[in-house]
Amino acid sequence: MKISKRIAIPVVMLMAASVGFYACTGKFEEINTDKTKLTSVDKSAVGNAFAAAQWRGVFGDRGPFQLMQSLFADLHAQYYANVAINFPSDRNVMVGNWLNGAWGNFYGQQIPPLLVVLDATKPGGQAEDANIYAIASIWKVQMYLPMTDYWGSIPYSKVGGGTKTVEYDSQESIYKDFLATLKTSVATLEKSKGKTVLGNNDQVYNGNIDKWILFANTMRLRLALRMSRVDPALAKAEAESAVAAGTLQTNADDAFVKVTANSPNPLGGITAWNEFRMSAAMESTLKGFNDPRIGKFFSPVAGTNVYKGLRNGYTQVQLGLPENAAAANSNVAPAFQDAARFTQPWGIMFASEAHFLRAEGALNGWNMGGTAKDLYEKGIALSMSQWGITDAAAVAAYTNGTTTPIALNDVVKSPGMTDIPVKWESTPVRQREQILTQKWLALFPYGFEAWAEYRRSGYPKLYPKVNSDDPEVPVGTIVRRAPFVAGEISTNKAGVDSGVSKLGGADKSTTRLWWDKQ
């Protein structure tokens, strides 16, 4: 089945405060919100709605994807650097109307079809189905996680109530509801192990219940590590329980959202615009480690065999230098370019991540079913295999490599990004940096998670932005969150005020989120 952004699914309007969508360039496609109220639904409509919720739920349309991930998380995680002279988000500016568009798309386009599924399949619903309800509940966590990790407190539990004022939930309460939801959903699915539901309307696992159990448990492990500094006791208990219940083990368990002619890969959809290139952080690290994934992630500069990146945060003048032009730097690999956008699925969770999470947990003294070293090295092997690098000798050579990220002969003469090798070090501080640096590489190109983990842990030791256009975020500091959007402030001010009161600080990009504690 093909899903389309134009699919005719009647949806419940979530909130009177849903904002309009704004374009930061003339290239964004117009997004129209279906305002028809749902009156009835059958099981076939449930399948279509869930398929739509999955693709929309990863910001699958290229306009929202650029507004939410490419212009912010991908740059702050330093997977890429900006080469578009008039885009200031790589210089720490959290551009308000871009974020406004991302917020509006989430609440106006992404959540409505999911609410259709949850309402229809809940106990007593018109298409009651405990297993579909459980899977949709797991997907709800997947959808809301980047939102709360951008803004902190957001509308969550009161969404869909039809009221003009929608109260915000604190991030702490959202995370704890995530954990409860995942555990309840897994308990339901455990009763139907070995079965399938939804069929090809499930664009991730084809309705394989066993895979959804692994996904949910790995999500719980991800959340546990994220909150490990602010609530270490709960984090330990949740992580150990999730691992005991079973997390992603092999690349056959990896979660990819399928693409079709009507639901393309979002990254592939924006690469032809030539607005970003390989970052200096990626160049320094991949070259320094002699990483065989470099050609899987990026393309050589056209007409050469050279991979080249640039620092994040260059001024407009610096971006105008010939060596910083798009043509002089590495684009993403062919798998993520325009020609492959209809064939390359979009990855959201990998077995390699599960092993790096377990490695860090083991370093914390938690029972993760293995040693930190063994889990770290298994995570590397899984990531290599995921990218088609299966030669055992090559993987072993990489894992035992002692070289470090290289210095760059760029405009600002960047030193090596850090001084760690791949080979397992002897001290916990160095080991933690190794785990999180390798996880950063393994998460590519999923910038949402990479940026959240960088804020949470401080790793990898990314380069400071060369310049900052936001005086509240001077060079040497980092953006910690996205400020609340203008559309919400103008139409749901009481709700926004409730969100500010639960932030633990001012509504600024320097305010740390609940889990972001030193």
C-alpha positions in Angstrom: 0.0 0.0 0.0 1.2 3.5 -0.8 0.6 6.3 1.7 0.3 9.9 0.5 0.3 13.2 2.2 -2.9 13.9 0.2 -4.7 10.8 1.6 -8.3 11.6 2.4 -8.5 10.7 6.1 -10.9 12.8 8.2 -9.2 13.8 11.4 -10.1 15.4 14.7 -8.8 19.0 15.0 -6.5 18.9 18.0 -6.6 22.4 19.4 -7.8 25.8 18.5 -4.3 27.0 19.0 -2.9 25.0 16.1 -0.7 27.5 14.3 -0.2 28.1 10.6 2.8 26.9 8.6 5.5 29.2 7.6 8.3 28.8 5.0 11.8 30.0 5.6 12.5 29.7 1.9 10.4 29.7 -1.2 10.9 25.9 -1.6 8.6 24.6 1.1 5.5 22.8 0.0 2.2 24.2 1.1 0.7 22.1 3.9 -3.1 22.0 4.3 -4.8 20.9 7.5 -7.9 18.8 7.1 -10.5 20.3 9.4 -13.2 17.7 8.9 -14.4 16.2 12.2 -14.3 12.4 12.4 -17.7 10.8 12.8 -17.0 7.1 12.2 -14.1 4.8 11.4 -13.7 1.2 10.5 -10.7 -1.1 10.6 -9.6 -0.3 7.0 -9.5 3.4 7.9 -7.5 2.6 11.0 -4.8 1.0 8.9 -4.6 4.0 6.6 -4.5 6.4 9.4 -1.7 4.5 11.1 0.3 4.4 7.9 -0.1 8.2 7.6 0.8 8.8 11.3 4.0 6.8 10.8 5.3 8.8 7.8 4.1 12.1 9.0 5.3 11.3 12.5 9.0 11.4 11.4 8.4 14.7 9.7 8.3 12.8 6.4 7.2 15.7 4.3 10.4 17.5 3.2 9.2 21.0 4.3 8.4 20.1 7.9 11.6 17.9 8.0 13.7 20.8 7.0 11.9 23.1 9.5 12.3 20.7 12.4 15.3 18.5 11.9 17.6 19.8 9.2 17.8 23.4 10.2 18.3 22.7 13.9 19.0 19.2 15.3 21.2 18.2 12.4 23.3 21.4 12.7 23.5 21.4 16.5 24.5 17.7 16.5 27.1 18.7 13.8 26.3 16.0 11.4 26.2 18.8 8.8 27.2 22.4 8.5 25.2 25.1 6.8 26.4 26.5 3.4 23.3 28.7 2.8 24.5 32.2 3.4 21.1 33.5 4.6 20.4 30.7 7.1 21.4 31.8 10.7 20.3 28.7 12.6 23.9 27.3 12.3 24.9 30.4 14.3 22.6 29.5 17.2 19.6 31.5 16.1 16.4 29.6 16.9 14.4 31.1 14.0 10.9 31.7 15.3 8.8 31.2 12.2 10.7 28.1 11.2 10.0 26.5 14.6 6.4 27.8 14.3 6.0 25.8 11.1 7.4 22.7 12.6 5.2 23.0 15.7 2.1 23.6 13.6 2.8 20.6 11.3 3.2 18.3 14.3 -0.1 19.3 16.0 -2.0 20.0 12.8 -0.9 17.2 10.6 1.0 14.5 12.4 -1.0 13.9 15.6 -4.6 13.9 14.1 -4.3 10.5 12.3 -2.7 8.9 15.3 -5.6 10.1 17.5 -8.0 8.5 15.0 -6.2 5.2 15.6 -6.1 5.5 19.3 -9.7 6.6 19.6 -11.0 3.8 17.3 -9.0 0.9 18.8 -9.2 1.8 22.5 -11.4 -0.4 24.8 -14.9 0.3 23.7 -13.8 2.0 20.5 -15.5 1.5 17.1 -12.7 -0.7 15.9 -11.5 -2.0 19.3 -8.2 -3.9 19.0 -5.9 -4.2 22.0 -2.8 -5.0 19.9 -3.2 -2.1 17.4 -3.9 0.2 20.3 -0.7 -0.9 22.0 1.4 -0.4 18.9 -0.1 3.0 18.3 0.6 4.0 21.9 4.3 3.0 21.4 4.3 5.1 18.2 2.9 8.0 20.2 6.0 7.9 22.4 8.2 7.9 19.2 6.4 10.9 17.8 6.3 13.0 21.0 9.9 12.4 22.1 11.6 14.9 19.7 8.9 17.5 20.6 9.5 17.4 24.3 13.3 17.1 23.7 13.1 20.4 21.7 10.8 22.4 23.9 10.6 20.7 27.3 7.0 21.2 28.5 4.5 20.8 25.7 0.8 20.1 25.1 0.5 16.3 25.7 -2.2 14.9 27.9 -4.8 17.5 27.0 -4.3 17.3 23.3 -7.5 16.4 21.4 -9.9 17.7 24.0 -11.3 20.4 21.7 -10.7 23.3 24.2 -9.4 26.7 23.2 -6.8 26.7 26.0 -4.6 23.7 26.1 -2.4 23.2 29.2 1.2 22.1 28.8 2.6 19.1 30.6 6.0 19.2 32.3 8.7 17.2 30.7 9.1 15.1 33.8 5.5 14.0 33.7 5.7 13.3 30.0 8.7 11.1 30.4 7.1 9.2 33.2 4.0 8.7 31.1 6.2 7.5 28.3 7.6 4.8 30.5 4.3 3.7 31.8 2.8 3.7 28.3 5.6 1.5 27.0 5.4 -1.0 29.8 1.6 -1.3 29.5 1.8 -1.7 25.7 4.4 -4.4 26.0 2.4 -6.3 28.6 -0.5 -6.3 26.1 1.6 -7.4 23.1 3.3 -10.1 25.1 0.0 -12.0 25.1 0.1 -12.1 21.2 3.8 -12.9 20.6 4.3 -14.5 17.2 1.4 -12.8 15.6 1.0 -9.9 13.3 -1.5 -7.0 13.0 -2.0 -4.2 10.5 -0.1 -5.9 7.8 1.6 -3.5 5.3 -0.3 -0.6 6.9 2.5 -0.8 9.4 5.3 1.0 7.6 8.0 -0.1 10.1 7.6 -3.8 11.0 4.7 -5.0 8.9 2.7 -5.6 12.1 5.3 -8.0 13.6 4.3 -7.9 17.3 7.6 -9.4 18.5 9.6 -6.6 16.8 7.3 -3.9 18.4 8.1 -5.4 21.8 11.8 -5.0 21.2 11.3 -1.5 19.9 9.3 -0.5 22.9 11.9 -1.9 25.3 14.7 -0.2 23.5 12.8 3.1 23.7 12.4 2.6 27.4 16.2 2.0 27.6 16.8 5.2 25.6 14.6 7.2 28.0 16.3 5.7 31.0 19.7 6.9 29.9 18.3 10.3 29.0 17.0 10.8 32.6 20.0 9.1 34.3 21.4 12.3 35.8 18.1 13.7 37.1 16.6 10.5 38.5 19.3 7.9 38.6 17.4 5.4 40.8 14.4 5.3 38.4 16.7 5.3 35.4 18.6 2.2 36.7 15.4 0.3 37.4 13.8 1.1 34.1 17.0 0.3 32.1 17.6 -3.0 33.9 13.9 -4.0 33.4 14.0 -3.0 29.7 17.1 -5.0 29.0 15.8 -8.1 30.9 12.6 -7.9 28.8 14.6 -7.8 25.6 15.9 -4.9 23.4 17.0 -4.8 19.8 19.7 -7.4 19.2 20.5 -7.6 15.5 20.2 -5.4 12.5 17.1 -7.5 11.5 15.4 -5.7 14.4 16.3 -2.2 13.2 13.4 0.2 12.7 13.1 1.9 9.3 10.1 3.8 8.0 9.4 2.5 4.5 9.2 5.0 1.6 7.1 5.0 -1.5 6.5 7.3 -4.5 4.1 9.3 -2.3 6.0 9.1 1.0 9.7 9.7 0.2 12.7 9.8 2.4 12.7 13.3 3.9 16.5 13.8 3.8 16.6 12.8 0.2 13.8 15.3 -0.5 15.9 18.3 0.6 19.5 17.4 -0.6 19.0 18.9 -4.0 18.6 22.3 -2.4 22.3 22.3 -1.6 22.0 24.1 1.7 24.2 21.9 3.9 27.3 19.8 3.7 29.5 17.5 5.8 30.6 19.1 9.0 34.1 19.5 10.2 33.3 17.4 13.2 32.4 14.5 11.0 35.4 15.0 8.7 37.9 15.1 11.7 36.4 12.0 13.3 35.7 9.8 10.3 39.1 10.5 8.8 41.0 10.3 12.0 39.4 6.9 12.9 40.0 5.7 9.3 36.3 4.9 9.4 35.1 2.8 6.5 31.6 4.3 6.8 32.8 7.7 5.5 31.7 6.7 2.0 28.4 5.4 3.2 27.6 8.7 5.0 29.1 11.2 2.5 30.2 11.7 -1.1 33.6 12.9 -2.1 33.8 16.5 -3.4 32.7 16.3 -7.0 35.5 15.4 -9.4 37.8 14.2 -6.6 38.4 11.4 -4.1 38.5 13.9 -1.2 36.0 14.2 1.6 35.8 17.7 3.0 33.6 19.3 5.6 33.3 22.8 7.1 32.9 24.2 10.6 29.5 25.1 12.0 28.9 28.7 12.7 30.7 30.5 9.8 29.6 34.1 9.2 28.0 35.1 5.9 31.4 36.5 4.8 33.2 33.2 5.7 30.5 31.2 3.9 31.2 33.3 0.8 34.8 32.0 0.6 35.3 29.5 -2.3 36.5 26.7 0.0 33.2 26.9 1.9 30.9 26.7 -1.1 28.6 23.7 -1.5 30.6 22.5 -4.5 33.8 22.5 -2.5 32.5 20.2 0.3 31.0 16.8 0.7 27.3 16.2 0.1 25.6 13.2 1.7 26.2 9.8 0.1 24.0 8.8 -2.9 21.7 6.8 -0.7 20.5 10.1 0.8 20.4 12.2 -2.3 17.4 13.2 -4.4 17.5 10.2 -6.7 17.2 7.7 -3.9 14.4 9.5 -1.9 11.8 7.0 -3.1 13.9 3.9 -2.3 16.0 4.5 0.8 14.0 3.9 4.0 14.3 6.3 6.9 16.0 4.9 10.0 14.8 5.7 13.5 16.2 3.1 15.9 19.1 0.6 15.5 20.4 -2.4 17.3 23.8 -0.6 17.5 22.2 2.2 19.6 20.7 -0.4 21.9 24.2 -1.8 22.5 25.8 1.6 23.1 23.0 2.4 25.6 23.7 -0.9 27.4 27.4 -0.1 27.3 26.9 3.2 29.0 24.5 1.6 31.5 27.1 -1.0 32.3 29.6 1.8 32.9 27.1 3.2 35.4 27.1 -0.1 37.3 23.8 -1.3 36.0 23.0 -4.9 35.0 23.0 -4.7 31.2 23.7 -8.3 30.4 27.3 -7.8 29.5 30.4 -5.7 30.1 30.7 -2.1 28.9 33.7 -3.1 26.7 31.9 -6.0 25.0 28.7 -4.1 24.4 30.7 -1.2 23.0 32.5 -3.4 20.6 29.3 -5.2 19.6 27.7 -1.8 19.0 30.5 -0.9 16.6 30.2 -4.2 14.7 26.5 -3.8 14.4 26.8 -0.3 13.0 29.4 -1.5 10.5 27.2 -4.3 9.4 24.2 -2.1 9.0 26.2 0.0 6.5 27.4 -3.0 4.6 30.8 -3.4 6.2 31.0 -7.1 7.1 34.6 -8.0 6.6 35.7 -9.3 10.1 39.3 -8.2 9.7 38.3 -4.7 8.7 35.9 -4.4 11.6 38.5 -5.7 14.0 41.1 -3.3 12.7 38.7 -0.4 13.2 37.7 -1.5 16.7 41.4 -1.8 17.7 42.4 1.5 16.0 44.6 3.8 18.0 44.5 6.9 15.7 42.5 9.9 16.8 40.5 12.6 15.0 42.6 14.8 12.8 43.3 18.5 12.6 41.9 20.3 9.6 43.5 22.8 7.2 40.4 24.9 7.1 39.6 28.7 7.5 40.1 28.6 11.2 42.7 25.8 11.4 40.6 23.5 13.5 42.4 21.0 15.7 41.4 17.4 16.0 37.9 17.3 17.4 39.0 15.2 20.4 41.9 12.9 21.4 40.2 9.6 22.0 40.9 6.5 19.8 38.4 3.8 19.0 40.3 1.1 20.9 38.8 0.7 24.4 40.6 3.0 26.9 41.4 2.3 30.6 39.5 5.0 32.5 35.7 5.4 32.9 35.8 9.0 31.7 37.5 8.2 28.5 35.3 5.1 28.0 32.2 7.1 28.4 33.4 9.5 25.7 34.2 6.6 23.4 30.8 5.1 23.9 28.9 8.3 23.2 31.2 9.3 20.3 30.6 5.9 18.6 26.9 6.2 19.3 26.9 9.6 17.6 28.4 8.0 14.5 26.0 5.1 14.6 22.9 7.3 14.9 23.7 9.1 11.7 21.7 10.6 10.1 19.1 10.7 12.9 19.8 14.2 14.2 17.0 14.4 16.7 18.6 11.7 18.9 22.1 12.8 18.3 21.4 16.4 19.5 19.5 15.3 22.6 22.3 13.0 23.6 24.9 15.6 23.1 23.0 18.0 25.4 22.5 15.3 27.9 26.0 14.0 28.0 28.4 16.6 26.6 29.7 14.0 24.1 31.0 13.8 21.6 33.3 16.8 22.2 32.0 18.8 19.3 33.7 21.9 18.0 32.3 25.2 19.4 30.4 27.2 16.8 32.8 29.6 15.1 30.4 32.5 15.5 27.1 33.0 17.3 24.4 35.5 16.2 22.5 35.1 19.5 24.1 37.1 22.2 22.4 34.9 24.8 24.3 31.9 23.4 27.9 33.1 23.1 30.6 31.1 21.4 31.6 28.3 23.6 28.1 27.6 24.9 25.3 25.7 23.2 21.6 25.9 22.5 19.7 23.8 25.1 16.1 24.1 23.8 13.7 25.7 21.4 11.7 28.7 22.7 7.9 28.5 22.5 6.5 29.6 19.2 4.7 32.8 18.3 1.5 31.1 17.1 1.0 29.5 20.4 1.7 32.7 22.3 -0.9 34.5 20.3 -3.6 31.9 20.5 -2.9 29.8 23.6 -1.1 32.2 25.9 -2.5 30.6 29.1 -1.3 27.3 27.9 2.2 28.7 27.1 2.3 30.3 30.5 1.6 26.9 32.1 4.5 25.5 30.0 6.9 28.3 31.1 6.0 27.7 34.7 7.0 24.0 34.3 10.3 24.6 32.5 12.4 25.4 35.6 13.7 28.5 33.9 12.9 31.3 31.5 11.5 30.6 28.0 15.0 30.9 26.4 17.2 28.8 24.3 19.7 28.6 27.1 17.4 27.0 29.7 18.2 23.4 30.4 15.5 20.8 30.0 14.4 18.6 32.9 16.9 15.8 32.0 19.7 18.1 31.0 21.5 18.4 34.3 25.2 18.9 34.9 
